Amino acid sequence: MSEIERLDGMSMDIEKANMDKLKSVFPECFAEGKLDIDKLLSLCGEYIDNNFEKYKFEWKGKSECLHLAQKRSSGTLRPCKEESVNWDTTGNLYIEGDNLEALKLLQTTYYRKVKMIYIDPPYNTGNDFVYEDDFADPLARYKEVTQQTTKSNPETMGRYHTNWLNMMYPRLRLAANLLRDDGVIFISIDDNEVTNLKRLCDETFGEENFAGIFPWRKRTAKSDVPFGISQDYEWVICYAKSQIFIAGLEGGTRKYFETDDFPGRPWRIHDLTTQRSAFERPNSNFTMVNPKTGKEYPANPNRTWAVTKDTFEQYYSEGKIVFPDDYDFLSITKPAFRYFKDDDMKKAGDRFGLIPASTKLPEDIGMTQDGTKDITGIFENKVFGFPKPVSFIKYFLNIATYNDKDAIILDFFSGSATTAHAVMQLNKEDGGNRKFILVQLPELCDEKSEAYKAGYKNICEIGKERIRRAGAQLLQSDSQLSVDDMDRQPLDVGFKVFKLDSSNLKAWNGEPILDDDFEELASRMNEMIHRVKPDRTDLDMIYEVMLKMGVPLVYPVTEIRLNNKKAYSIGENCMLLVCLDEDVQPEDVEEMVEYAPGMVIISRESFKDDTAMANAYYILNDNKIKLKLL
């Protein structure tokens, strides 16, 4: 019997995954398992020289941030059914906890699966909450700060921008891993860090994937402000995961002209000939005549026109043919084809799943006062300050997902859960089935705040209640749907709540033992006999298995009976079968085989001895089913 693999309770090993990708493409750059960076650079046309005066974006703590982003997490997400809505049927997630650890835990399951990310991080005004990460043990730091999470970051600290960059950098690195190749991220920010955020995103996503900055007017002008200049605008920085998104959003790098004969419709020109000969395209081998001047342009027998004689008049009437004498600024000697930018954008949108957008936001996108109306309309109280309007986030959702209505949307600074509200509302309007994943630290509400007086102790309580109430309102209006809308799938207004915690599996205490203290060694070994922590439930362990195995947390979990043993089937058609009960016998394992699972996971303590474990292994192996131990 070969060594049976055990679940180690750790998140995805990002560094190993990156190395494996490099090895698959550049195996010659590895010797004895180590990467030869000089050789890798030379293969890419970059050669080492002694000139170190190169442009870099540096700050104190940057290298530690990168290490922190790739450091594996020992945490887990524990299910909280009592705070959830429609637990058994929903495809939405609400994660309560530090977003750095949550993003690490989501890597295995949602790697390159998220279509759109929207975040509204702390703006670093000197009073906003700032996440202070512990490079040694982020999870321990999280457990610490959940008791008191509000902390100012005054400019007098001397590391005002540095602290903010150290907070953002590892989170953006992890977020980038989750985006699909055609994915996009929108980040709201104000003047304090907009410059640093742009540089940070250039490094994380690549400056070639910068799509644009949207100026958002958040309020009408006020006069009682420092220096007499009212800061009425914030910014939404947009980056794509790759050029796929930008091709549709900006029309690429093509040069467009604007002329009076086609107001509001910029256009470009393209060669009107093909590489086909007159023999291959006889209908395109004709003399083209400019209707305005009568000037003739014969076809080249070796490179005919891209239109036929019959279609020429149609294209000309639609303004799609340009002649050399039509515009003084064009230096062409033969007719060309005219492509309008709006047509280019539509084609790109149809192909890549997005719609044309301008950095000039529409007038009805809303301001902060509209976000406040959204909140008070749900709670009848201003329980959250300066929320973004639902219409604001819905606008960006529509840009990114209009042609992908099953997309996954992530917001890991979710605040009052406006993103969830916007996703549900857009789904209601266009019949979509988009799913959201929200992450929020349980930041404490000030005891003097309206939220605290209304009974909400932290921001997560506000966010979850908002989703419940907004969902109920949307369902109520859904009851008034017309007969034509009745064939739409039910609106998903549910969400599964998970809370960040340490792993359900005990970790070995690796601290040095002094003076050959065998009693201490024996105590530690006895502690590990039962590896699952005594205060954790079966469902806690089931969802950790799913998380670490890369199974979406929204997949169904069904309790089943195997003789007198309890087990769990995960996913449709039993993707995984998990058993945590004691004294598993061969006949129990034979019952497991009947479910034809893709993999069986059994607690090591479920076997009375090694013989029972070996029997289980061989029974499953004979049926081509893999066994994994907890």
Salt bridges, closest charged atoms under 4 A:
GLU5 OE1 - LYS626 NZ 3.06
GLU5 OE2 - LYS628 NZ 2.65
ASP8 OD2 - ARG72 NH2 3.05
ASP20 OD2 - LYS16 NZ 3.01
GLU83 OE1 - LYS464 NZ 2.42
GLU83 OE2 - LYS499 NZ 2.91
GLU96 OE1 - LYS464 NZ 2.77
ASP98 OD1 - ARG171 NH2 3.12
GLU101 OE2 - LYS104 NZ 3.50
ASP120 OD2 - LYS388 NZ 2.85
GLU132 OE1 - ARG141 NH2 3.88
ASP133 OD2 - ARG171 NH1 2.86
GLU144 OE1 - ARG141 NH1 3.14
ASP181 OD1 - ARG112 NH1 3.83
ASP182 OD2 - LYS115 NZ 3.25
ASP182 OD2 - ARG180 NH2 2.94
GLU193 OE2 - HIS161 ND1 2.69
ASP202 OD1 - LYS198 NZ 3.19
GLU203 OE2 - LYS62 NZ 2.59
ASP232 OD1 - ARG219 NE 3.42
GLU234 OE2 - LYS218 NZ 3.42
GLU234 OE1 - LYS388 NZ 3.40
ASP271 OD2 - ARG303 NH2 3.25
ASP271 OD1 - LYS334 NZ 3.83
GLU318 OE1 - LYS320 NZ 3.43
ASP342 OD2 - ARG265 NE 2.97
ASP343 OD2 - ARG265 NH2 3.69
ASP344 OD2 - ARG254 NH1 3.56
ASP344 OD2 - ARG268 NE 2.70
ASP350 OD2 - LYS346 NZ 3.02
GLU363 OE2 - LYS360 NZ 3.83
ASP404 OD2 - ARG180 NH1 2.81
GLU429 OE2 - LYS394 NZ 2.71
ASP430 OD2 - ARG434 NH2 2.68
GLU465 OE1 - ARG468 NH1 2.91
GLU465 OE2 - ARG469 NE 2.80
ASP478 OD1 - ARG488 NH2 3.72
ASP492 OD2 - LYS435 NZ 2.71
ASP501 OD2 - ARG78 NH1 3.10
ASP501 OD1 - LYS143 NZ 2.99
ASP501 OD1 - ARG536 NH2 3.58
GLU520 OE2 - ARG524 NE 2.77
GLU527 OE2 - LYS506 NZ 3.46
ASP535 OD1 - ARG536 NE 3.56
ASP538 OD2 - LYS566 NZ 3.43
ASP540 OD2 - ARG78 NH2 2.96
GLU544 OE2 - LYS548 NZ 2.85
GLU559 OE2 - ARG561 NH1 3.96
ASP588 OD2 - LYS565 NZ 3.12
ASP610 OD1 - ARG604 NH2 2.49
